[in-house]
Amino acid sequence: MKPEELLNVETLPEDLHWLASEYRLQPNDPVYLLVAWHWHRIQKGEDSLRSALMDLKAAVDSRIATVVGSSETVLAVQEQLKQVQDALEQKPAALGRQLEADLQRPVTRAVAEVNAAARAAANLVEAMQTALAAAQNRQALAALLVGFVLGGSSVAILLLP
């Protein structure tokens, strides 16, 4: 971003207009330029966080759909288990073997789907935490640089006769 773009009064928010009028900062003042630059950097950071949040919401929505599908499978298996229980009361030994053969694949599949969804959600949370930490580091670095520049400017103003 060029300094000329930062000094365009139409693109600055009301907060910066107030700041300039309250402290009588002129657009050619370096402090005004620094404040405008910092404000634009913060806006870009907020836009990045909003974008990451939307990505997170989309990923979580797909994971929720997977969990819902898995829970529906579990509910279907539960209904079959009730039917099997009724049948077992009539023919315990033969139905026990048939039950084991019929339910082993759906139960294994449902467990695998739930485990896969849990791993994917954990990976997503870890990636989002990493992205958030990086954004916070960039923001802290920008604040540090602003502090150095303001401190240096203050020292320069005090040392000038």
C-alpha positions as CSV (number, residue, x, y, z in Angstrom):
1,M,0.0,0.0,0.0
2,K,1.4,3.4,-1.0
3,P,1.4,6.4,1.4
4,E,-0.8,8.3,-1.1
5,E,-3.5,5.7,-0.7
6,L,-3.3,5.9,3.0
7,L,-3.8,9.7,3.0
8,N,-7.0,9.5,0.9
9,V,-9.5,11.0,3.4
10,E,-12.5,9.3,1.7
11,T,-11.2,5.8,2.5
12,L,-10.5,6.4,6.2
13,P,-13.2,5.6,8.8
14,E,-14.9,8.1,11.0
15,D,-12.6,7.2,13.9
16,L,-9.5,8.4,12.0
17,H,-11.3,11.6,11.0
18,W,-12.1,12.3,14.6
19,L,-8.5,11.5,15.6
20,A,-7.1,13.9,13.1
21,S,-9.4,16.7,14.1
22,E,-9.1,16.1,17.9
23,Y,-5.3,16.1,17.9
24,R,-4.9,18.5,14.9
25,L,-3.0,16.0,12.8
26,Q,-2.5,17.0,9.2
27,P,-2.4,14.4,6.4
28,N,1.2,15.2,5.7
29,D,2.1,14.5,9.4
30,P,4.1,11.2,9.8
31,V,2.1,10.3,12.8
32,Y,-1.1,10.6,10.8
33,L,0.4,8.4,8.1
34,L,1.5,5.8,10.7
35,V,-2.0,5.7,12.3
36,A,-3.6,5.3,8.9
37,W,-1.2,2.5,7.9
38,H,-1.8,0.7,11.2
39,W,-5.5,1.0,10.8
40,H,-5.4,-0.5,7.2
41,R,-3.2,-3.4,8.5
42,I,-5.7,-4.1,11.3
43,Q,-8.5,-4.1,8.7
44,K,-6.6,-6.6,6.6
45,G,-6.0,-8.8,9.6
46,E,-9.7,-8.8,10.5
47,D,-10.6,-9.7,6.9
48,S,-8.2,-12.6,7.1
49,L,-9.7,-13.8,10.3
50,R,-13.2,-13.5,8.9
51,S,-12.1,-15.6,5.9
52,A,-10.6,-18.2,8.1
53,L,-13.8,-18.3,10.2
54,M,-15.9,-18.9,7.1
55,D,-13.6,-21.7,6.0
56,L,-13.9,-23.2,9.5
57,K,-17.7,-23.0,9.4
58,A,-17.8,-24.7,6.1
59,A,-15.4,-27.5,7.3
60,V,-17.4,-27.9,10.5
61,D,-20.7,-28.1,8.6
62,S,-19.4,-30.9,6.5
63,R,-18.1,-32.7,9.6
64,I,-21.5,-32.3,11.2
65,A,-23.2,-33.8,8.2
66,T,-20.9,-36.8,8.5
67,V,-21.6,-37.2,12.2
68,V,-25.4,-37.0,11.4
69,G,-25.1,-39.7,8.8
70,S,-23.2,-41.9,11.2
71,S,-25.8,-41.3,14.0
72,E,-28.5,-42.3,11.5
73,T,-26.6,-45.5,10.8
74,V,-26.3,-46.1,14.5
75,L,-30.1,-45.6,15.0
76,A,-30.8,-48.0,12.1
77,V,-28.6,-50.6,13.8
78,Q,-30.4,-50.0,17.1
79,E,-33.7,-50.8,15.5
80,Q,-32.2,-54.0,14.0
81,L,-30.9,-54.9,17.5
82,K,-34.4,-54.7,18.9
83,Q,-35.7,-57.0,16.2
84,V,-32.9,-59.4,16.8
85,Q,-33.5,-59.3,20.6
86,D,-37.1,-60.3,20.0
87,A,-35.9,-63.1,17.6
88,L,-33.3,-64.3,20.1
89,E,-35.9,-64.9,22.7
90,Q,-37.4,-67.5,20.3
91,K,-34.2,-69.0,18.8
92,P,-31.2,-68.0,21.0
93,A,-28.2,-70.0,19.5
94,A,-29.0,-69.9,15.8
95,L,-29.9,-66.2,15.9
96,G,-26.8,-65.3,17.9
97,R,-24.6,-66.5,15.1
98,Q,-26.7,-64.9,12.4
99,L,-26.8,-61.6,14.4
100,E,-23.0,-61.5,14.6
101,A,-22.7,-62.1,10.9
102,D,-25.3,-59.5,10.0
103,L,-24.3,-56.6,12.3
104,Q,-20.5,-56.9,12.3
105,R,-20.1,-54.8,9.0
106,P,-22.5,-52.0,9.8
107,V,-21.3,-51.5,13.3
108,T,-17.6,-51.6,12.2
109,R,-18.5,-49.0,9.4
110,A,-20.3,-46.7,11.8
111,V,-17.4,-46.8,14.3
112,A,-14.9,-46.1,11.5
113,E,-17.0,-43.1,10.3
114,V,-17.2,-41.6,13.8
115,N,-13.5,-42.1,14.3
116,A,-12.7,-40.5,10.9
117,A,-14.9,-37.5,11.7
118,A,-13.3,-37.1,15.1
119,R,-9.8,-37.2,13.6
120,A,-10.8,-34.7,10.8
121,A,-12.3,-32.3,13.4
122,A,-9.1,-32.5,15.6
123,N,-7.0,-31.7,12.5
124,L,-9.2,-28.8,11.6
125,V,-9.0,-27.4,15.1
126,E,-5.2,-27.7,15.2
127,A,-5.0,-25.9,11.8
128,M,-7.2,-23.1,13.0
129,Q,-5.2,-22.7,16.2
130,T,-2.0,-22.4,14.1
131,A,-3.6,-19.8,11.8
132,L,-4.9,-17.8,14.8
133,A,-1.5,-17.9,16.5
134,A,0.2,-16.7,13.3
135,A,-2.3,-13.8,13.0
136,Q,-1.8,-12.8,16.6
137,N,2.0,-12.9,16.1
138,R,1.7,-10.6,13.1
139,Q,-0.6,-8.2,15.0
140,A,1.8,-8.1,18.0
141,L,4.7,-7.4,15.6
142,A,2.8,-4.6,14.0
143,A,2.0,-3.1,17.4
144,L,5.7,-3.4,18.4
145,L,6.8,-1.6,15.2
146,V,4.2,1.2,15.7
147,G,5.5,1.6,19.3
148,F,9.1,1.9,18.0
149,V,8.2,4.4,15.3
150,L,6.1,6.5,17.7
151,G,8.8,6.3,20.3
152,G,11.5,7.3,17.8
153,S,9.3,10.1,16.5
154,S,8.8,11.4,20.0
155,V,12.5,11.3,20.8
156,A,13.3,13.1,17.5
157,I,10.7,15.8,18.3
158,L,12.1,16.3,21.8
159,L,15.7,16.4,20.6
160,L,15.0,19.0,17.8
161,P,15.6,22.6,19.0
